[in-house]
Amino acid sequence: MEPVKNNSTQSWAEYGLYEYLLVADPDPVVQDKVLAQKQEFCEEYCDQSAIKTGSHIVVASFLAREAMEDTLIRWIQRICDQLQPFRVTLNNYSGFPPHTIYLRVQDPIPFLHLSQKLKAVDDLVRSSSCPPVRLIGKPHLSIAKRLPEPVYTKAMFNYSQKTFHESFMVHELRLLRRAHQFDTSKMVNKFPFAPGSQPWSEVA
């Protein structure tokens, strides 16, 4: 059965599917600074999308059945057991016309390396008659999404002149689940990287 498209408010759960998001989170200090940016955007443009948008970097997203969770968790943890912590630097702003303002990830290589390993999860999801996994192509941290085009155009002009530069270490990933794109995401599991391993940049 064909699941509803992502731009619909209809629940994927009606088709026996949930959307799963595999995400990397900033540390608490950077998280607070990102949240301050979101609050500032909300106040300046009278748009609530900023504070409703998660303060994380989406590594992969996919639709799957809840009954698949235990298997997915095992597969993702096996992948994370092979990973070393890596540093992420958020450097200034950019946008996806005509709807999203985001913070740029300066060095995408660790995320692209991770995407390669997550192709095994894509194989699992496809073999269970679910749509392909959407692996990260351009890692970023969204400030505001689904903006009306006039708001996006005005905000992008202003944010292209702003600066933001913060770094943090990623030591784990989280798997989130939601019934539709406007649902509040619920955490399914945390996946710590290889214990005692050196940062990725030092061994790559």
Secondary structure, DSSP 8 states (H G I E B T S, - for coil): -----TT--S-GGGGT-EEEEEEE---HHHHHHHHHHHHHHHHHHT-THHHHS-SSEEEEEEEE-GGGHHHHHHHHHHHHTT---EEEEEEEEEEETTTEEEEEES--HHHHHHHHHTHHHHHHHHHTT----EE-SS-EEEEE-S--HHHHHHHHHHHTT---EEEEEE-EEEEEEESSTTS--EEEEEEE--TT---HHHH-
